[in-house]
Amino acid sequence: MAKFGIGQSVRRVEDPRLLTGGGRYTDDTKLAQPAARAYVLRSPHAHADIRKIDTTAAKKAPGVLLVLTGDDVKKAGFGDLPCLVPVTNRDGTPRAETSRPMLAQGRVRHVGDPVALVVAETLEQAKDAAELIEVDYAPRGHTVGTYESAQPGAPLVHDHIKGNVAFDWEMGDRARTEAAFAKASRVVKLQIVNNRLVVNSMEPRGAICEYDPKDDRSTLWVSSQGVSVIRPVVADMILKIGQPKLRVRTGDVGGGFGMKIFVHPEYPMVVWASRELKRTVKWIPDRQEAFQSDVQGRDHVSIAEMALDKDCKFLGLRVTTYAALGAYLSHFGAFIPTMAGTGMLAGLYQTPAIYVNVKGVMTNTVPTDAYRGAGRPEAAYLLERFVDHIARETGLTPDEIRKRNLVKPNQIPWTTALGDVYDSGDFDNVMLKGMEKADWKGFPARRAASLAKGKWRGMGMSTYVEKCSGGAPESAIAKFNDDDTITVYVGVQTNGQGHETAFTQIMSARLGVDAERIRIVQGDSDFTPEGMTGGSRSIPVAGAAVLGVSDKIIAKGKQVAATAMEASAGDIEYADGTFKIVGTDRQMSLFDVAKAAKDPKNVPAGEKPGLDDDFTRTPQAATFPNGCHICELEVDPDTGTIEILNYSIMDDFGTALNPLLLQGQVHGGVGQGVGQALTEKTVYDDESGQLMSGSFMDYALPRADIVPHVHFDMHNSLCKTNPLGVKGAGEAGAIGAPPAVVNAIVDAIHPHTGVKHVDMPVTAASLWAVIDAHRARKAA
């Protein structure tokens, strides 16, 4: 690959390696010695006391090396898995804490809760031994419903958390919102459910730990979204061995989607077992185990109310959300339904007053945490499904209700009622161009044609805005090699996005060197800086760090080149990988200057020899990508079957670094959003607390035949809060898709049934039941 610049649609440089089987995922890690295999015995109960655990027979089983339980965790004095985010209740008190040991101590709180770890020479031996462990359980009352768990009389998941409400949090101006409702001409109300999802990354989680007795040091290989998140939690907070004793490494990652940011219980277990045995230990789950143990996403029940004036302008929005947290507070679990997404309930609208109350509810289920979008899809679905409902209640079209309330271009920068500042955007035109792309005006004729064939056609719209790319700093470290290449170390971790391509593209464009000369290194705590992939921040933050270190290389290189060529630094210009004395033909290549910089005589006083450098980018503000999704579909009223016929997107991502990569990210997100809208739902049985959707026999991921071709385009406004002008793009498709699809379904069925709302997932069976119920009422 030659030099290429920002804005070019360049194919991913990592693809040939991955497509030809060269990828190395956690299970593929080459080890210095054969690994012992670990297996986790898990709770079959949703909620139970552990009276006794007898591991005697298991310890004597063939091949068994080690059996550990919660009692061993307690004796070792290890810490719990932490929730890292503080949340302040409405009354000023802090949120509740939940004790989450890596192996259960005295009580299990969800099906799949880890009870014992068995390590044996082979996985089969470990599984056989686990069956010999005798656990005496005393079942307790359980609760799995999101809203129901917060009602009086529900069994307590943790005895000290009253009413199962771990926090009662608020955002916005309550008094101003109440005043808006008091003067409203009309109030519209709707209850909205955001279904719980299993992440189901293509590569399951996994962990391998190698032990080096020479320096009493462990190396943990784990499928992650950033090793610097994993290391301090495992080494300092849980095992208390100190970070110098633990190296964390990540190879290729087959999908993360937020779930692989966090420390799950198995990671410290594997390190602990490896250090006990002084040998390599490997844990790789099967898919059923992943269903029971991976953090899950979404799971909200919300009651939304909108105050309107006589012209259907939004005066005030009031929302109460019950957010299921699962049996324990995960790392960012308290952050997702509060600070992460709530601000986006302002949407792209001029709503002057907003008040939101979020109740974090403990349930006897797998914990919840970030899943692609992490709070933003929940907010967008609530708002955009509600806005469509308001349009129907007031007799306006979906586009008209939005036009009346959208923030206008001349109002940018816009400060929302929840305090966010939109630095850029052209929301009206993004929507109008999206409507043109979808041929909105031609829809009535297409609807009539479908009806003539016995099909109900609907068209649904959603606008969205996402707050992303803020948070912690990201760094880039550049090192020049003897073979005239540059190695760039970054703290973010690719899990399918194409980081190697994107970061190479930024540096190649700035330095003017061939892409083949740039190597991106991620996922090794011994070499890579702190960082994390999440929140669509890799390019706006880490990419800006790559740009920053490139600029530092050029600046220092000019001084070195000036000394080496006996010229003034002010007379040196840089372009296309070459330092040149202005007005002459005297020049030096970047790599020649890098070699010259190794001589201290050529380096400015007080600076280290060499052109190696680093740069840390601290985000000054978030970015606010936004867009308009329009879905057109047909419903077969005899079967409830849904077919998406056309899907159009108009997005604003600021600078499009690589439109090809960007489009792929959006298309993938749409696929996940369509899955949530039409097929996916995590189901726990109310009576038993059992996970009823614990395999692909019961949990329906979207198939290729339901994920539409996406007609994608952009109407970009440059972001003003980072030097690249980019806005985060990795989660946008999953944010805009669910409301667009459900709005289209309601648009299809409402003229024939009068039904104004359906909850996700809208499966063929559930939709047929809605249609059949209407027919039964009509017949009666």
N, C-alpha and C positions, 0 to 999 in steps of 0.2 A: 504494500500500500504506500502510495506517495504522500506528499504533504496534503492536508486537507483542512478546510476551515469551518468555522462556526456557521451553521445553517445548511450544510450539505447533508443529503440523505446517504450516509455511508453505512454499508452493511457491517454487522458486528464482527470485530476482529477475533472474538473468542469462539465464533460459531464453528469454524472448521474443526477445531479441537474437540468441541462438545459433540458435534454431529458424527464424528468418526470414532467415537468411543474413548476419547482421550480425557474425558472428565474424571475427576477423582473426588467422589463424595465421601462422607464419613465412613460408610461401610467398606469403601475401597482403600482406606488408608493402609499404606505399606508399613508393616510393623517389624521391629527388630527381633521380636520373639513371638511365638504363638500366643494368642490372647485366651485367657480364661473367659468364660461366658457368664454374664449376669442375667438373672431373671427376677422380676418383681412379682411377689404374691400380692394380690390386690383384694380389697374388700368386695364381697358380693352383696353387701347391704348398703342402703342409702344412709342409714344412721344407726349406730349400735355401739354399745360399750364392749370393750375387749376385757373379758374376765381373766383369760389366761391364754398364753401362747406356749405350746410345747414344740420345740424344735429338735428334740433328742434324736428322733428317727431320721430326720432330714440330714442332720450333721453326720450320721453314720452311712448315708447312702453312697453308692459308688460314684467316684469322681468329685465329690463335694469338697470344696476348699474352705468355704466360709458361709455362715448364715448369720444375718444381722436383723435385729428387730428394733422397735422403738425404745425398749429398755437399754439397748446398747448405745443408742443415740444419746439418751439421757445420761448414762454413765460417762460417756466421753465428753459431756459438757458442750455439745455442739449447739449453735444457734439455729433459730427458725428461718424459714424462707420469708423474706421481708416484703412488706408493701412499702415502696420507696417514695410515695407521694402523700404529703399531708393534705388533709381536707378539713376545713373549718365549718362547723355546723352553723345554722342560722342563729343559734343562741351564743355563739362565740366559743363554744367548747370544741376540742379536737374530735375527729372521727374515732370510732372504735378500732382497736387492734384485734387481730385474730392470730392465735398461736398455730403455726403450721410447721411442725417438724417434718424432716424428710421421710421418716417412717412414723406411722401413727402411734401415739402414746395414750393408751387408755380408751380412746374413742375413735371411730371412723365416721366421716361425715358425708361421704358420697360413694356411690358405686365406682370402684376403681381407685379409691384412696390407697396409697402404698402401705402395706402391713409388714412385709419382710423382704429382704434381699437374699437371694441364693446365688452363690458363685461356684461354678463347677468347671471341669475341664471342657465339657461340651454343653451346648444349649439344651440338648435333650436330657442330659443328666441333671441340669439345673431345674428344668421343668418337672422331671420325675420327682426330684427331691422336694420341690415346693408342694407337691400333692401330699407329702408325708407330714407336713406341718399341721398341727392340730390347733385351731383357733376357736376358743369358746366365746361366742358372741351373745350378747343380750340386746336384741333389737329395741330401738327406741322409736318414738314417733318421728315422722319425717315430713318435710314440706318441700315441694318442687315448683309450685306456681309462682310467677313473678309478683303479681298483684296479691295473690292469696297469702303468700308468706308474710306479708306486712299487715295482715288483718288480725284483730284480737283472737286469741285462742290457737293460733298457729304454733306448732311445736318449735321450740327454740333451737337453732342450729348451734349457737354458742350461748351458754347460760347467762353470760354477762351482757349480751347485746339485747336490750329490751325491744320487743316487737320485731326482732330480726332486722332492725334498721340501723345499719352501721354508720350512716351519716344522713343528715337532713340539711341539704345545702341549697343555697339560693344565689341567683345572679340577676341583676337588673334593679330597676327602681319600682318597688312595690307600690308606693303611694302614687306615683305618677301614673302607673298602669291602672290602678283602681279608679283614678280620676278620669282616665280615658274611657273606661267602661261605663262610668256614671253618665257621661255625656253622649254615649253611642246611640246612633239611630237604630242599630241592629247588632246583635251578637250571634255568632255562629259557633257551634261546638261540635267536636268530633273526638272519639276515642280511637287511638291508632296503636297497633301492635307491631313491633319490629322483631321478627322471629330470630330465635337463637340458631347459630350456625357452627358447624365443625369446620375447621380451617382446611384440613385435608391437603396439605402440600404434597406434591408428587413424591418428594423424598421425605420419609418420616423423620422425626427427631432421632438422634442417636448420640452416643457418647463413648469414647474410648480413652482410657488413661494409661499412659506408660510411666513407669517409675525408674528413676536413675539413682541407685544407691550411693554413687560417688559424692553427690552433693545434696542428697535427700530432697530431690526435686521431682515434681510431677509434671507431665505434659498431658493436658486434656484436649483431645480432638472432639469438637462438637459442631453440629450443624447450627450456625448462629447468624445473627444479623449484626454482629460486632463483638469481637472478643473482649473489648475493654469494658463491656457491661457485665459479662459473665465473670471475669476474673476477680474483681473485688468482692462480689457477693459470695462466691464459692470460697475464696481463700480467707477473706477477712471476717465476713459476717456469719458464715455458717461453720466452716471447718476450723477457722481461727489459726491457720498455719502461716498466714502472712503472704502477701502477693509475691515476694521474691521466690517462694517455694513452689509457685504454680505458673507454668507457661500455658497459655490457651491458644489453640490453633484452629482455624477453620479452612477447609478446602473449598471445593465447589459446593454450592448449596442449591438443592432442587426445590426452590420456592420457600418463602418465609411468611410473607403477608402479615407481619407483626408478631405472630406466634413464636418465632424463633429469636426474638429479642431477649426473652426472659429466661431466668434460671428456673428450670423445673426440678423436682426432687431427685430425679435420677442422676443429675450431673454431680452433685456433691457425693451421692452414694458411690458412684463409680470411682471417684478420686479417693474416697475413704477406703474402699475395698482394695484398691490398687496399693495404697500405702500400707495397709495391714498385711497384704500378701507379698508385697515387694515384687510385684510382677504386673504385667499388662492385663487389664480387665476391659471387656467390651460389652456394651448393652445396645442392642438394636431392637426396637419394638416391632411387632407385627401391626397390621392396620387396625385390628380390633382393639389392641392395647392403646393405640393412638387415640381412638375414639373415646376411650375412658380416661385418658390422662392429659392430652393436650389441652391447653387453655382454649376456650371457645369464645365466640364473639356475639355482639348485639344483645338481644333479649331485653327489650324495653316495652313497657305499657305506658302510654302517655294520654293525657286528657288535654286537648288544646282548645282554646277559646280565642276568638278574634272579635274585637270591637271595630265597627265600621261606621263611617259617617253616611250621609244621605247619598253621596256620590260613589259609595263603595271604596272610599279611600281607607286604608288601614290606620286606625287610631291607636290600638294597643293589642298586644299579644300576651296571653297568659297560658303558661304550660306547667302541668304537674307530671313528672315522669317517675315511674317506679323502674329502677334499673337493677336487674338481677346481677349479683356479684359472684354467685356460686358459694361453695362451702368455706372458702378462704379468700382473703384479699390478696390478689396477685400483685406483681411488681407495680404495674401502672393501672391496676383494676379500678382504683378509686378515681383516677384521673380521667379515664375515657368518657364516662357519662357526665362529667362535670366540666373542668376547664378545657378539655380537649375539643369537645364538640358543641357545647351549649351556645357559645358565641355565634355560631353559624345559624342559629334560629332567626337571626336578623335577615338572613338571605340577602338578596339584591334589592330589597325593598326599603322604602322610606319610613317604615313603622316607627313612630316617635317614642313609643313607650313599650317596654317588654319586661316581663317578670317571669322567671323560671324557678321552680322548686324541684330539686332532684332528690329522691329518697333512694339510697343505696341499700338493696335488700339482700340479705343472706338467704341462700337456698341450699338444699342438700343435693347439689349438682356440681359438676366440674366447674372450677373457677372461670370467670370471664376476664378478658383483657383485650388488648388491641387486636383488631382484625381489619384488614385493608380499609383504610379511611379513618378508623379509630375514633368514633364519635361523630365525625363529619357526615358519613352516610346516614346515621340515625337522625341527625338534625335535618338534613336535606329531605329525607323521606317524609318525616313528620310535616315539615313546612310545605313541601310541594304537593303532597297528597292533600293536605288541608286547603291550600290555595285553590286547587282544582275543585274541591268540595264547596268552598265558598263561592266560586264562580257558578256552580250549578245551583246553589241555594239562592243566589241573587239574580239569576237569569242572564248573567254575562258569559261570554265565551272565555275559554282559558287564556287566550292571548290578550283579551281586553282587560281582564282583571289584573293581569301582570303589567300591561302598559300603563295603567293608571297609577301603579304603585312603585314601579322600578325607579331606582336612583338614576338621575339623568347625567349625561356627560359633563354638563357645566357645573354639576354639584361635586365633582371629584376634585380633591380628596374628600371622601365622605366618612364621617364618624357615625357609627351605628349606635343604636340605643343601648347596646351592650359593650360599647367602648372600643371596638376595633376600628382601625382607620384603613379604608380602601384607598391605596395610593394611586391606582390606575384602573382603567376599565371603561368600556363602552357598551354597557349592558343592553340598552335598547337595540343597538345595531347587531349585537351578537344574536339576540333573539330573532330579530327580523331576518337576518341572513340565514339563520337556522330554519326558519319557516319557508324561506325561498328554496333552500336546498331540499326540503322535504315535500315541496309542492303542496303547501298547506291549502292554497286556494282551490286546488283540483280535487281535494278530498271528497266533497259531496258527491261528485260523479262516481268516484271509485266506490264509495259506500253504497250507492244505488246499484252499481253493477254486482257487488258482492251479495246484496240482498236478493237480487234476481236469481242467484245461485243457491239461495238458502243459507247464506253465511251472514253473520253480523260483524261489520267492520268498525274498528275504533281507532282513534288517533289520540295519542297522549303526549303532553309536553311536560318537561321539567326544566327549570333553570336551577343553577347551583352556584355556590361560591365555597371555596375551601380555604381555611386558614392553615397554612403549612410553612415548612422551611424555616421555622424559628428555633428557639431552644439553645442547646449547648453549642460551643465552638466545634469546628472541625479543622484539622491540620493536614498539610501535605509536606512531605519531606522528599527533596530531590537530591539524588546522588549521581555523579558522573562516573562512568566506568571506563576502564582502560581500552575497551573495544569500541569506543565512540558511541556508547548508548547511555541513556538516562533511566535510572530506576526511580519510580515515584511511589512512596509509601503513603497509604491513606488509611484512615481509621474506619471508614464505612465499609460495608461488606456486601458485595453483589450477591443476590439470590435470584438472578434471572433478568435483571434490568439492563445489563450491558454496560457496566461501569468501565470495563477496560476500554471499550470503544469511546465512550463519552469523555473520560478524562484524557485519553490519548488525543482526542480531537481538540480539546481545549488547549493542551500544551503544544500540539503540532501547529495549531493556528497562531498561537502567540509567539513561539520560538522559530517557526518556519523550518522545522526539521521533519524528516520523513517519519511516519508513524511507526515504521519498523524499528526505529532507534529508541522508542519509548516503551518501557515495561512498567506495568502497574502491579503493585504488590499489596495484598490485603490479608487480613486474618492471621496475624502472628503477633502476640503481645510482646515478644522480645524485640520486634522491629517496627511495628506499625504504631502510629500515634493513637491517642484516644479518639473514639468516634463511634457512630452507630448509624445503621441504615433504618430509617423510619420517618414517618411524617413527610414524605416527599421532599426530603431535604438534601439528598446526595448531591444533586447538581447545583442548586442555589447556594449551598453552604460549602460542601467539600469541593465542588467544582470551582467555586470562587477562591478557595484556598489553593487549588492547582493553578489558577490564573495568577494569584498573588505571588506564589513562589516563582512562577515564570517571569513575572515582572522584576522580582528581586535579582534573579539570575542575569537578566538583561542589564539592570542598573549597575551591578557589580562588574559584569563583563565589560561594560564600557570603560570603567576605570582601569581594569587590567589590560584591556586592549590598548588604551592610550599609553600606558607605561611601556608595554611591550613594543609598540610602534613609535615611541617617542613623540607623542602628540598630546594635545590638550583633550581632556575628557569631553569638553564641550564641542569638539570637532568630530566626535565619533557618532556615527549613526548605525542603527541596527535594522536589518531587514533580511528576510529569507535565510536565516541561519548564519548571517555574516555580519561582522563588525567592520565598518569601512570608514576611512578618513574622508570627510566631506571634500568633494572637489578633486579627489585623487583616485588612482586605481589601487592604492594600498589597502589591503584588507586581510582579515583573519577569520577563519570559520569559528563557529561557536565552540567546537570541540578542540580546536587549536588553542583558543583562549582558555578553555578549561584546563588544558595541560600547562599553559603558561602560568595559570593562577596557582599551581602547586609550588611555584617558586615564591617564597615570602617577599622577595624584592619587588615582585609585580603586584602585590596586594596592598591596598591602602592601609596605613598605619592603624593598628588596633583591631584589624580583622583577621580571621583565620585564613590560611592558605586554602586554595581550591574554590570552585564555584558551587559546591554543595551548599544547599540552603533549605530553609523551611519557612512556612508561613501558616499562621493560624487565623482563620476567619471566624469572627464572632458576629452572628446575625444581629443587626440593629433593629430589625422588625421582621414580621412574617411576610410571606407573599400570599396573594389572593387570586389564584387561578379561578376562572369562572367559565360558564358556558351554558348551552341550551341543548338538551337531548329531545328528540322527537321520535316516537315509536308508533308505527302503524301495523295493525295486526287484524286477523280474522278469528272469530270464535265460531265453532260449529255448535249450534244450540242443541243438537241431538246427542252430542257426546261430551261437550265441555272442552274439547280440544282447542288449543290456542296455537296459531301459526303467526310468527312475526314475519311480516312481508317486507318491511322497509325500516331501516334505523338510520337516522341522520343526526350528526353532531356538529355543532359550531362551538369551538372552544377558544379561549383566550389564555395562552400560556406565555405571554411575553415573548422573549427571544426563543425561537425554536432551534435549539442547539443542533439536533439531528432529527428532522421530521419523520424519518423512517422509524427510528427507535421510539419516538414519541407516539406515533400512530399504533405501534405494537403494544405499548403500555396501555393506551386507551382501550384498544380492542380487547385485551385481556381483562381489564377492569369491567368492561361491559359484560363480558361472559360471566364473571362472578356476580355482577348485579342482576343479570337475567336469571342466574341460578337461584339467587335469594328470592326473586319475585315469583318464580314459577315452580321450583322443584325442591329447594332445600329447607329442611326444618329438623332441628334436634328435638326429639320427643322423649320426655321422661314420664313414666306412668304415675299417675296421681296415687294409686292404691299401693304400689310396691316401691316406688322410687327408682325402678329399674330404667336403664337407658334402653328405650325401645328402638332407637335408630342407630344401633351400634355397629353397623357394617354397611357395605355398599348394597346389600340385599334390601336394606331398609332406608338408607339415606341416599337420596337421588341427587348426585351431582349433575350439572347441566351437560348434555351431550352435544356433539357437534351439530346435530340436526335441529337443535332449538336455538343455538347461538347464531344470531344473524350476521350477515355481512354488514359492516359499518361504513356508511358514507360519511367520511370524516373531513372536516376542513377547519381552518382557523381564521379568526379575526383578532389579531393580537394587539395589545397595548403594552409597551415596554414597562416592566417592573422597575420602580425607582428605588428599591431598597437593597439591591445587590449589584455589583459591577457587571455581571453578565446580562442583566435585564431579564432573567428567566423567572418563571413561576413554577412551583412544583407541579408535577404531572402524573406521578406514579399511581395515584389513588382516584383520579378524577372519574374514570369510567365507572368504577364501582359506586360512586356517589350519585351520579346523574341517572343511572340506569333504572334502579328499582322504582322510583316514582313515575318515570316516563312509561314504563311497562304497565304498572297497575292503573295509572290514569287512562291509558289506552283501553285496558280491559273494561273499566267502568264506563268509558265512553261507548264501548261496543254494546254492553248489555243494558245500560240504563234506558234507552228509548223503548226497549221491549219488555223490561221487567220493573222499571222504577227503582231498581237497586242503586244506591248512591255510594256504597263503599263495600269493599271486600278486603280481607286481610291476607297478607302473604303467608306462605306461598300459595298462589292461585293455581292449584293443580287442576287437571281435567276433572278429577273426581269431585273436588270441592266446588268448582264452578258449575258442574252439572247439577250438584245438589242445590245450589242457589237458584239455578234456572228451573229445576223441577219443583222447588218449593213455590216459586212464583206461579207456575202452571197449576199447582194444586190449589193455591189460594184463588186463582182465577176461576177454576172449575167449581169451587165451592160457592 
